[in-house]
Amino acid sequence: MIPQVKIQKELGLFKEHKVDSKSCGPLANNYARYPVEFEKGEGVHLFDTDGKQYLDFLSGIAVTGLGHNHPMINEAVTDQLNKLWHVSNLFEASQQELLAQKLVEKSGLHSVFFCNSGTEANEAAIKFARKWGNDRSKILTAVGGFHGRTMGSLSATAQFKTWEGFTPLLPGFNYIPFNDIENIEYSIDENTIAIMVEPIQGESGVIIPDEGYLKSLREICEEHNLLLIIDEIQTGIGRTGKFFAHQWDEIKPDIITVAKGIANGIPLGATIVSEKVAEIITPGCHGSTFGGNPLAIAAANVVVDLVDENLLEKVNESATLLEKSIHLIFTNKIKEIRCKGLMVGIEFVNRVSAKEIAKMLLNKGIVVGTSGDSVLRLLPPLIISKNDIIEFTVIFEKVLQQI
């Protein structure tokens, strides 16, 4: 029996149905989908094909940070749609330059390469680091980190379950314990060129390092002439209450990768680089046919403007309220609550299934995510209100009482 069906049966979602002998359906069987189809969204709410309303506490996995059907984003994308969809990166692109300038100002770095997704942004980061390193090539990444599913980013991803069936991986990656400074020195040699980490490991269950961890990595990189690559695919664009999560540690990386929330659901990724990295990027060394297409750039220019200091202040206020609210209903079913901004991991004790709780919440009109079977993952829109948090907490408490 295939793993996806096993998962569906465990959750009680599997429906027996007859299929012909040719195929199991037109879609590749790589997702274990919930039996709900969403038809439209408005603000923090989603509506399924039966008209049922849901409170979205997942944001398309940290993507629709400004909610659904945002009028300013809609207007910008529609206006661009009526002008031009695509011409390729062979020509001048003033709106790309405008967005790049905004990201440079937000990050303090020098230049930006646009692509279509987080995994592509990380692929570009790996290539740029290797080119900068010249004869050196080894990159250190953290165990439990997630950087993507294409072969380069998969090889950087030290989640061993994701490797099954795809070996041999690309050489040139060594894996170090996350949140462990003492052992890093032993992994650095004359071939090491960079350290690549997430400021918070999202896919592993919202694993938050100790205060000062990133600052220590910065110091190590400076001491050994290494690049520091910070993967902000999930944590960036205001998710943690700063525009970039690494800004809590008051550091400046050499490369930052972003995607997910940057265009509120229109596919876009970006690799932001320092001046010393920008110097080695020359025409033809990397590229993307669709990267930085006009529609995505139009959306992202609005998003970056809207994620300003006022919204970040609101994110931090909402985060404090959400964390306090969850702690108020803390039970012996919960092992730990991990929060940074509007990025929350609720880890349950062994006998409690996060996937079962996610299914129960979905049935009651709340959309959440999970990390494995033990962690419930909350990634609500940055625009959630006090009433949204109260609604979630009340329903979550009722679900916990039923377990």
C-alpha positions as a LaTeX table, in Angstrom:
\begin{tabular}{lrrr}
\hline
Residue & $x$ (\AA) & $y$ (\AA) & $z$ (\AA) \\
\hline
Met1 & 0.00 & 0.00 & 0.00 \\
Ile2 & 1.39 & 3.43 & $-0.91$ \\
Pro3 & 2.34 & 5.76 & 1.96 \\
Gln4 & $-0.19$ & 8.47 & 1.04 \\
Val5 & $-3.09$ & 6.04 & 1.30 \\
Lys6 & $-1.79$ & 4.77 & 4.64 \\
Ile7 & $-1.81$ & 8.31 & 5.96 \\
Gln8 & $-5.30$ & 8.94 & 4.63 \\
Lys9 & $-6.61$ & 5.77 & 6.24 \\
Glu10 & $-5.04$ & 6.66 & 9.58 \\
Leu11 & $-6.78$ & 10.05 & 9.46 \\
Gly12 & $-10.07$ & 8.53 & 8.35 \\
Leu13 & $-9.91$ & 10.50 & 5.10 \\
Phe14 & $-9.53$ & 7.63 & 2.64 \\
Lys15 & $-12.54$ & 6.94 & 0.45 \\
Glu16 & $-12.75$ & 3.69 & $-1.46$ \\
His17 & $-13.41$ & 4.28 & $-5.14$ \\
Lys18 & $-13.17$ & 2.33 & $-8.34$ \\
Val19 & $-10.55$ & 3.19 & $-10.91$ \\
Asp20 & $-9.73$ & 1.77 & $-14.28$ \\
Ser21 & $-6.66$ & $-0.36$ & $-14.82$ \\
Lys22 & $-4.74$ & 2.38 & $-16.63$ \\
Ser23 & $-4.10$ & 4.84 & $-13.83$ \\
Cys24 & $-4.98$ & 6.04 & $-10.33$ \\
Gly25 & $-5.88$ & 9.47 & $-11.69$ \\
Pro26 & $-4.40$ & 12.32 & $-13.73$ \\
Leu27 & $-2.55$ & 13.95 & $-10.78$ \\
Ala28 & 0.76 & 12.57 & $-9.55$ \\
Asn29 & 0.23 & 10.82 & $-6.24$ \\
Asn30 & 2.74 & 12.86 & $-4.23$ \\
Tyr31 & 0.31 & 14.69 & $-1.93$ \\
Ala32 & $-1.91$ & 13.30 & 0.83 \\
Arg33 & $-4.76$ & 15.74 & 0.35 \\
Tyr34 & $-7.56$ & 16.58 & 2.75 \\
Pro35 & $-11.00$ & 15.98 & 1.16 \\
Val36 & $-11.80$ & 19.70 & 1.00 \\
Glu37 & $-11.57$ & 22.00 & $-2.01$ \\
Phe38 & $-11.42$ & 25.73 & $-1.43$ \\
Glu39 & $-13.21$ & 27.87 & $-3.96$ \\
Lys40 & $-12.54$ & 31.42 & $-2.79$ \\
Gly41 & $-10.97$ & 33.45 & $-0.02$ \\
Glu42 & $-11.60$ & 36.76 & 1.65 \\
Gly43 & $-9.21$ & 38.23 & 4.19 \\
Val44 & $-8.42$ & 35.58 & 6.81 \\
His45 & $-11.19$ & 33.25 & 5.62 \\
Leu46 & $-11.48$ & 30.49 & 3.04 \\
Phe47 & $-14.70$ & 29.07 & 1.56 \\
Asp48 & $-15.06$ & 25.54 & 0.21 \\
Thr49 & $-17.13$ & 24.40 & $-2.75$ \\
Asp50 & $-20.12$ & 23.85 & $-0.43$ \\
Gly51 & $-19.92$ & 27.43 & 0.82 \\
Lys52 & $-18.56$ & 26.50 & 4.28 \\
Gln53 & $-16.37$ & 29.19 & 5.86 \\
Tyr54 & $-12.96$ & 28.41 & 7.40 \\
Leu55 & $-10.55$ & 30.49 & 9.47 \\
Asp56 & $-7.19$ & 30.20 & 7.72 \\
Phe57 & $-4.40$ & 29.64 & 10.24 \\
Leu58 & $-2.01$ & 28.19 & 7.64 \\
Ser59 & $-1.82$ & 30.95 & 4.99 \\
Gly60 & $-1.00$ & 28.46 & 2.25 \\
Ile61 & 2.04 & 27.42 & 4.35 \\
Ala62 & 3.22 & 30.96 & 5.22 \\
Val63 & 2.40 & 32.39 & 1.79 \\
Thr64 & $-0.76$ & 34.54 & 1.92 \\
Gly65 & 0.48 & 36.70 & 4.77 \\
Leu66 & $-1.78$ & 39.60 & 3.78 \\
Gly67 & $-4.81$ & 37.38 & 3.49 \\
His68 & $-6.92$ & 36.39 & 0.51 \\
Asn69 & $-8.34$ & 38.66 & $-2.18$ \\
His70 & $-6.42$ & 41.69 & $-0.92$ \\
Pro71 & $-7.78$ & 44.68 & $-2.88$ \\
Met72 & $-4.45$ & 46.47 & $-3.38$ \\
Ile73 & $-2.68$ & 43.32 & $-4.57$ \\
Asn74 & $-5.64$ & 42.43 & $-6.79$ \\
Glu75 & $-5.56$ & 45.87 & $-8.37$ \\
Ala76 & $-1.82$ & 45.75 & $-9.03$ \\
Val77 & $-1.91$ & 42.26 & $-10.56$ \\
Thr78 & $-5.03$ & 42.98 & $-12.63$ \\
Asp79 & $-3.53$ & 46.20 & $-13.93$ \\
Gln80 & $-0.36$ & 44.34 & $-14.95$ \\
Leu81 & $-2.38$ & 41.45 & $-16.41$ \\
Asn82 & $-4.07$ & 43.90 & $-18.74$ \\
Lys83 & $-0.72$ & 45.28 & $-19.88$ \\
Leu84 & 1.87 & 42.51 & $-20.17$ \\
Trp85 & 2.36 & 38.96 & $-18.90$ \\
His86 & 5.82 & 38.01 & $-20.04$ \\
Val87 & 8.73 & 39.12 & $-22.23$ \\
Ser88 & 11.69 & 37.27 & $-20.55$ \\
Asn89 & 14.74 & 38.66 & $-18.81$ \\
Leu90 & 16.42 & 39.65 & $-22.07$ \\
Phe91 & 15.02 & 43.17 & $-21.69$ \\
Glu92 & 15.00 & 46.01 & $-19.18$ \\
Ala93 & 12.66 & 45.54 & $-16.23$ \\
Ser94 & 12.06 & 48.70 & $-14.22$ \\
Gln95 & 9.54 & 47.08 & $-11.85$ \\
Gln96 & 12.07 & 44.34 & $-11.03$ \\
Glu97 & 14.61 & 47.07 & $-10.30$ \\
Leu98 & 12.11 & 48.84 & $-8.04$ \\
Leu99 & 11.42 & 45.66 & $-6.05$ \\
Ala100 & 15.13 & 44.82 & $-5.89$ \\
Gln101 & 15.85 & 48.28 & $-4.50$ \\
Lys102 & 13.22 & 47.79 & $-1.80$ \\
Leu103 & 14.71 & 44.41 & $-0.81$ \\
Val104 & 18.21 & 45.86 & $-0.81$ \\
Glu105 & 17.05 & 48.61 & 1.55 \\
Lys106 & 15.25 & 46.12 & 3.81 \\
Ser107 & 18.25 & 43.77 & 3.97 \\
Gly108 & 21.23 & 46.10 & 3.76 \\
Leu109 & 22.71 & 43.93 & 1.00 \\
His110 & 23.58 & 44.80 & $-2.59$ \\
Ser111 & 21.74 & 42.97 & $-5.40$ \\
Val112 & 18.82 & 40.61 & $-6.07$ \\
Phe113 & 18.26 & 37.65 & $-8.41$ \\
Phe114 & 14.60 & 36.77 & $-9.03$ \\
Cys115 & 13.29 & 33.26 & $-9.63$ \\
Asn116 & 9.99 & 31.41 & $-9.08$ \\
Ser117 & 10.21 & 29.59 & $-5.74$ \\
Gly118 & 12.10 & 28.98 & $-2.54$ \\
Thr119 & 13.94 & 25.93 & $-3.77$ \\
Glu120 & 15.13 & 27.90 & $-6.82$ \\
Ala121 & 16.27 & 30.77 & $-4.60$ \\
Asn122 & 18.33 & 28.28 & $-2.59$ \\
Glu123 & 19.73 & 26.68 & $-5.74$ \\
Ala124 & 20.91 & 30.13 & $-6.81$ \\
Ala125 & 22.45 & 30.72 & $-3.36$ \\
Ile126 & 24.37 & 27.44 & $-3.60$ \\
Lys127 & 25.63 & 28.28 & $-7.11$ \\
Phe128 & 26.64 & 31.83 & $-6.16$ \\
Ala129 & 28.48 & 30.57 & $-3.07$ \\
Arg130 & 30.37 & 27.97 & $-5.10$ \\
Lys131 & 31.31 & 30.56 & $-7.73$ \\
Trp132 & 32.51 & 32.97 & $-5.05$ \\
Gly133 & 34.53 & 30.23 & $-3.41$ \\
Asn134 & 36.42 & 29.47 & $-6.59$ \\
Asp135 & 38.34 & 26.27 & $-5.72$ \\
Arg136 & 36.46 & 25.77 & $-2.43$ \\
Ser137 & 33.02 & 24.13 & $-2.58$ \\
Lys138 & 31.81 & 22.63 & 0.73 \\
Ile139 & 28.72 & 24.06 & 2.40 \\
Leu140 & 27.69 & 23.29 & 5.98 \\
Thr141 & 23.95 & 22.96 & 6.66 \\
Ala142 & 22.06 & 22.11 & 9.84 \\
Val143 & 20.45 & 18.78 & 10.68 \\
Gly144 & 16.68 & 19.18 & 10.54 \\
Gly145 & 16.89 & 22.06 & 8.10 \\
Phe146 & 14.77 & 22.19 & 4.97 \\
His147 & 15.96 & 24.00 & 1.85 \\
Gly148 & 13.91 & 22.45 & $-0.96$ \\
Arg149 & 13.36 & 19.36 & $-3.10$ \\
Thr150 & 15.41 & 19.93 & $-6.27$ \\
Met151 & 18.69 & 18.03 & $-6.22$ \\
Gly152 & 20.93 & 20.84 & $-4.98$ \\
Ser153 & 18.53 & 22.10 & $-2.33$ \\
Leu154 & 17.61 & 18.52 & $-1.40$ \\
Ser155 & 21.29 & 17.74 & $-0.87$ \\
Ala156 & 21.48 & 20.79 & 1.40 \\
Thr157 & 18.40 & 19.58 & 3.29 \\
Ala158 & 19.49 & 17.49 & 6.27 \\
Gln159 & 16.13 & 15.81 & 6.77 \\
Phe160 & 17.08 & 12.28 & 5.94 \\
Lys161 & 13.51 & 11.08 & 5.29 \\
Thr162 & 13.38 & 13.40 & 2.25 \\
Trp163 & 16.35 & 11.60 & 0.67 \\
Glu164 & 14.68 & 8.21 & 0.38 \\
Gly165 & 14.70 & 7.04 & $-3.23$ \\
Phe166 & 16.74 & 9.99 & $-4.52$ \\
Thr167 & 20.33 & 9.05 & $-3.72$ \\
Pro168 & 23.08 & 9.61 & $-4.62$ \\
Leu169 & 22.81 & 13.22 & $-3.56$ \\
Leu170 & 25.10 & 15.96 & $-4.81$ \\
Pro171 & 28.48 & 16.03 & $-3.07$ \\
Gly172 & 29.81 & 19.04 & $-1.22$ \\
Phe173 & 27.50 & 19.26 & 1.79 \\
Asn174 & 28.32 & 18.48 & 5.42 \\
Tyr175 & 25.70 & 18.44 & 8.16 \\
Ile176 & 26.09 & 20.05 & 11.57 \\
Pro177 & 23.79 & 19.99 & 14.63 \\
Phe178 & 21.36 & 22.92 & 14.70 \\
Asn179 & 21.78 & 25.39 & 17.57 \\
Asp180 & 25.21 & 23.96 & 18.42 \\
Ile181 & 28.11 & 26.36 & 18.06 \\
Glu182 & 30.79 & 24.30 & 19.81 \\
Asn183 & 30.94 & 21.54 & 17.19 \\
Ile184 & 30.96 & 23.74 & 14.08 \\
Glu185 & 34.71 & 24.37 & 14.22 \\
Tyr186 & 35.37 & 20.64 & 13.79 \\
Ser187 & 33.42 & 20.63 & 10.50 \\
Ile188 & 35.27 & 23.53 & 8.88 \\
Asp189 & 38.25 & 22.74 & 6.67 \\
Glu190 & 40.19 & 24.32 & 3.80 \\
Asn191 & 37.41 & 23.36 & 1.35 \\
Thr192 & 34.54 & 24.96 & 3.30 \\
Ile193 & 32.93 & 27.97 & 1.65 \\
Ala194 & 29.67 & 28.69 & 3.49 \\
Ile195 & 27.27 & 27.95 & 6.31 \\
Met196 & 23.60 & 27.76 & 5.29 \\
Val197 & 20.81 & 27.71 & 7.90 \\
Glu198 & 17.23 & 28.72 & 8.56 \\
Pro199 & 16.84 & 31.21 & 11.42 \\
Ile200 & 13.95 & 29.00 & 12.60 \\
Gln201 & 13.46 & 25.46 & 11.32 \\
Gly202 & 9.86 & 25.59 & 10.13 \\
Glu203 & 9.33 & 22.20 & 8.52 \\
Ser204 & 10.96 & 20.46 & 11.49 \\
Gly205 & 8.33 & 21.86 & 13.84 \\
Val206 & 9.21 & 25.53 & 14.49 \\
Ile207 & 12.57 & 24.84 & 16.15 \\
Ile208 & 13.90 & 28.13 & 17.53 \\
Pro209 & 17.62 & 28.42 & 18.30 \\
Asp210 & 19.09 & 30.09 & 21.36 \\
Glu211 & 19.45 & 33.85 & 21.36 \\
Gly212 & 22.80 & 34.76 & 19.81 \\
Tyr213 & 23.09 & 31.61 & 17.69 \\
Leu214 & 23.01 & 33.48 & 14.39 \\
Lys215 & 25.38 & 36.12 & 15.73 \\
Ser216 & 27.87 & 33.39 & 16.62 \\
Leu217 & 27.55 & 31.92 & 13.12 \\
Arg218 & 28.27 & 35.36 & 11.69 \\
Glu219 & 31.44 & 35.62 & 13.77 \\
Ile220 & 32.59 & 32.14 & 12.73 \\
Cys221 & 32.05 & 32.98 & 9.06 \\
Glu222 & 34.08 & 36.16 & 9.39 \\
Glu223 & 36.89 & 34.32 & 11.19 \\
His224 & 37.15 & 31.62 & 8.50 \\
Asn225 & 36.26 & 33.73 & 5.43 \\
Leu226 & 32.99 & 31.88 & 4.84 \\
Leu227 & 29.68 & 33.11 & 3.46 \\
Leu228 & 26.67 & 33.09 & 5.78 \\
Ile229 & 23.53 & 32.06 & 3.87 \\
Ile230 & 20.25 & 32.60 & 5.71 \\
Asp231 & 17.23 & 30.75 & 4.30 \\
Glu232 & 14.27 & 33.05 & 5.02 \\
Ile233 & 11.88 & 31.25 & 2.68 \\
Gln234 & 9.35 & 30.63 & 5.47 \\
Thr235 & 10.46 & 33.14 & 8.10 \\
Gly236 & 10.84 & 36.23 & 5.91 \\
Ile237 & 8.48 & 39.03 & 4.88 \\
Gly238 & 7.25 & 39.83 & 8.40 \\
Arg239 & 6.37 & 36.34 & 9.61 \\
Thr240 & 8.32 & 36.63 & 12.90 \\
Gly241 & 7.63 & 40.30 & 13.62 \\
Lys242 & 10.72 & 41.60 & 11.79 \\
Phe243 & 10.90 & 41.89 & 8.02 \\
Phe244 & 13.58 & 39.17 & 8.15 \\
Ala245 & 13.85 & 36.82 & 11.13 \\
His246 & 17.65 & 37.14 & 11.33 \\
Gln247 & 17.19 & 40.82 & 12.15 \\
Trp248 & 16.24 & 39.80 & 15.68 \\
Asp249 & 19.93 & 38.87 & 16.08 \\
Glu250 & 21.07 & 42.14 & 14.48 \\
Ile251 & 23.29 & 40.48 & 11.88 \\
Lys252 & 23.84 & 40.94 & 8.16 \\
Pro253 & 24.20 & 37.71 & 6.14 \\
Asp254 & 26.04 & 37.43 & 2.83 \\
Ile255 & 23.07 & 35.81 & 1.10 \\
Ile256 & 19.38 & 35.81 & 2.02 \\
Thr257 & 16.80 & 33.67 & 0.24 \\
Val258 & 13.09 & 34.52 & 0.29 \\
Ala259 & 9.91 & 33.25 & $-1.38$ \\
Lys260 & 6.53 & 32.14 & 0.08 \\
Gly261 & 5.12 & 35.41 & 1.47 \\
Ile262 & 6.91 & 37.78 & $-0.90$ \\
Ala263 & 4.10 & 37.97 & $-3.48$ \\
Asn264 & 1.17 & 36.70 & $-1.38$ \\
Gly265 & 0.59 & 33.60 & $-3.49$ \\
Ile266 & 1.91 & 34.60 & $-6.92$ \\
Pro267 & 5.01 & 32.43 & $-7.48$ \\
Leu268 & 8.20 & 34.38 & $-6.81$ \\
Gly269 & 11.54 & 33.73 & $-5.16$ \\
Ala270 & 14.52 & 36.00 & $-4.57$ \\
Thr271 & 18.18 & 35.56 & $-3.71$ \\
Ile272 & 19.56 & 38.71 & $-2.10$ \\
Val273 & 23.36 & 38.98 & $-2.08$ \\
Ser274 & 26.08 & 41.17 & $-0.57$ \\
Glu275 & 28.43 & 43.23 & $-2.72$ \\
Lys276 & 31.27 & 40.69 & $-2.57$ \\
Val277 & 28.91 & 37.99 & $-3.88$ \\
Ala278 & 27.33 & 40.31 & $-6.45$ \\
Glu279 & 30.79 & 40.91 & $-7.96$ \\
Ile280 & 31.05 & 37.30 & $-9.18$ \\
Ile281 & 27.60 & 37.21 & $-10.83$ \\
Thr282 & 28.04 & 37.75 & $-14.56$ \\
Pro283 & 25.70 & 37.42 & $-17.58$ \\
Gly284 & 25.07 & 33.77 & $-18.37$ \\
Cys285 & 26.20 & 32.30 & $-15.04$ \\
His286 & 22.61 & 31.77 & $-13.91$ \\
Gly287 & 19.12 & 32.53 & $-15.13$ \\
Ser288 & 15.39 & 31.84 & $-15.12$ \\
Thr289 & 12.87 & 32.07 & $-17.95$ \\
Phe290 & 9.93 & 33.01 & $-15.75$ \\
Gly291 & 11.82 & 34.44 & $-12.77$ \\
Gly292 & 10.62 & 37.90 & $-11.84$ \\
Asn293 & 7.70 & 37.80 & $-14.27$ \\
Pro294 & 5.61 & 41.00 & $-14.39$ \\
Leu295 & 2.58 & 39.61 & $-12.52$ \\
Ala296 & 4.62 & 38.33 & $-9.55$ \\
Ile297 & 6.68 & 41.50 & $-9.38$ \\
Ala298 & 3.52 & 43.65 & $-9.40$ \\
Ala299 & 2.16 & 41.69 & $-6.42$ \\
Ala300 & 5.46 & 41.73 & $-4.55$ \\
Asn301 & 5.93 & 45.49 & $-4.90$ \\
Val302 & 2.65 & 45.97 & $-3.07$ \\
Val303 & 3.41 & 43.31 & $-0.44$ \\
Val304 & 6.81 & 44.76 & 0.47 \\
Asp305 & 5.26 & 48.22 & 0.84 \\
Leu306 & 2.48 & 46.90 & 3.07 \\
Val307 & 4.78 & 44.93 & 5.37 \\
Asp308 & 5.92 & 48.13 & 7.06 \\
Glu309 & 6.71 & 49.02 & 10.67 \\
Asn310 & 3.03 & 49.48 & 11.51 \\
Leu311 & 2.14 & 45.98 & 10.30 \\
Leu312 & 5.19 & 44.47 & 12.02 \\
Glu313 & 4.08 & 46.08 & 15.29 \\
Lys314 & 0.65 & 44.52 & 14.80 \\
Val315 & 2.26 & 41.13 & 14.10 \\
Asn316 & 4.11 & 41.29 & 17.40 \\
Glu317 & 0.97 & 42.31 & 19.29 \\
Ser318 & $-1.01$ & 39.47 & 17.70 \\
Ala319 & 1.81 & 37.02 & 18.38 \\
Thr320 & 1.84 & 37.91 & 22.08 \\
Leu321 & $-1.92$ & 37.48 & 22.32 \\
Leu322 & $-1.86$ & 34.17 & 20.42 \\
Glu323 & 0.90 & 32.73 & 22.60 \\
Lys324 & $-0.85$ & 33.81 & 25.81 \\
Ser325 & $-4.15$ & 32.40 & 24.58 \\
Ile326 & $-2.63$ & 29.00 & 23.80 \\
His327 & $-0.90$ & 28.89 & 27.18 \\
Leu328 & $-4.26$ & 29.56 & 28.87 \\
Ile329 & $-5.60$ & 26.27 & 27.52 \\
Phe330 & $-2.37$ & 24.33 & 28.08 \\
Thr331 & $-3.12$ & 20.73 & 29.06 \\
Asn332 & $-1.13$ & 17.59 & 29.79 \\
Lys333 & $-1.67$ & 16.67 & 26.13 \\
Ile334 & 0.77 & 19.43 & 25.11 \\
Lys335 & 4.50 & 18.89 & 25.53 \\
Glu336 & 5.77 & 22.31 & 24.40 \\
Ile337 & 4.67 & 25.53 & 22.70 \\
Arg338 & 7.25 & 27.26 & 20.48 \\
Cys339 & 6.49 & 30.74 & 19.15 \\
Lys340 & 8.29 & 33.48 & 17.24 \\
Gly341 & 5.97 & 36.07 & 15.84 \\
Leu342 & 3.11 & 34.42 & 13.96 \\
Met343 & 5.05 & 31.19 & 13.56 \\
Val344 & 3.89 & 28.67 & 16.16 \\
Gly345 & 4.66 & 25.02 & 16.79 \\
Ile346 & 2.58 & 23.11 & 19.34 \\
Glu347 & 4.21 & 19.80 & 20.16 \\
Phe348 & 2.03 & 17.10 & 21.70 \\
Val349 & 2.91 & 14.21 & 23.95 \\
Asn350 & 3.48 & 10.84 & 22.29 \\
Arg351 & $-0.07$ & 9.54 & 22.55 \\
Val352 & $-1.62$ & 12.57 & 20.82 \\
Ser353 & $-1.59$ & 12.87 & 17.00 \\
Ala354 & $-1.17$ & 16.37 & 15.56 \\
Lys355 & $-2.56$ & 15.10 & 12.26 \\
Glu356 & $-5.72$ & 13.89 & 13.97 \\
Ile357 & $-6.09$ & 17.26 & 15.69 \\
Ala358 & $-5.57$ & 19.06 & 12.36 \\
Lys359 & $-8.34$ & 16.95 & 10.84 \\
Met360 & $-10.68$ & 17.73 & 13.75 \\
Leu361 & $-9.93$ & 21.45 & 13.48 \\
Leu362 & $-10.60$ & 21.34 & 9.74 \\
Asn363 & $-13.98$ & 19.75 & 10.39 \\
Lys364 & $-14.73$ & 22.65 & 12.74 \\
Gly365 & $-13.67$ & 25.29 & 10.22 \\
Ile366 & $-10.03$ & 25.95 & 11.18 \\
Val367 & $-7.18$ & 25.36 & 8.71 \\
Val368 & $-3.80$ & 24.52 & 10.27 \\
Gly369 & $-0.66$ & 22.61 & 9.34 \\
Thr370 & 1.46 & 19.89 & 10.92 \\
Ser371 & 5.11 & 18.89 & 11.14 \\
Gly372 & 5.25 & 15.12 & 11.30 \\
Asp373 & 2.72 & 13.50 & 13.61 \\
Ser374 & 3.62 & 15.36 & 16.80 \\
Val375 & 3.61 & 19.10 & 15.99 \\
Leu376 & 0.68 & 21.32 & 15.05 \\
Arg377 & 1.92 & 24.26 & 13.00 \\
Leu378 & 0.18 & 27.64 & 13.03 \\
Leu379 & 1.04 & 30.21 & 10.34 \\
Pro380 & $-1.89$ & 32.62 & 10.40 \\
Pro381 & $-2.06$ & 35.70 & 8.16 \\
Leu382 & $-0.17$ & 38.72 & 9.44 \\
Ile383 & $-3.49$ & 40.60 & 9.45 \\
Ile384 & $-5.33$ & 38.39 & 11.97 \\
Ser385 & $-7.42$ & 40.20 & 14.56 \\
Lys386 & $-8.03$ & 39.69 & 18.25 \\
Asn387 & $-11.40$ & 38.11 & 17.44 \\
Asp388 & $-9.73$ & 35.66 & 15.02 \\
Ile389 & $-7.35$ & 34.56 & 17.77 \\
Ile390 & $-10.18$ & 34.16 & 20.26 \\
Glu391 & $-12.18$ & 32.11 & 17.74 \\
Phe392 & $-9.23$ & 29.81 & 17.12 \\
Thr393 & $-8.50$ & 29.39 & 20.83 \\
Val394 & $-12.10$ & 28.52 & 21.71 \\
Ile395 & $-12.35$ & 25.89 & 18.99 \\
Phe396 & $-8.87$ & 24.51 & 19.71 \\
Glu397 & $-9.74$ & 24.09 & 23.38 \\
Lys398 & $-12.91$ & 22.15 & 22.46 \\
Val399 & $-10.89$ & 19.87 & 20.18 \\
Leu400 & $-8.33$ & 19.21 & 22.91 \\
Gln401 & $-11.12$ & 18.25 & 25.29 \\
Gln402 & $-12.31$ & 15.65 & 22.79 \\
Ile403 & $-8.93$ & 13.92 & 22.51 \\
\hline
\end{tabular}
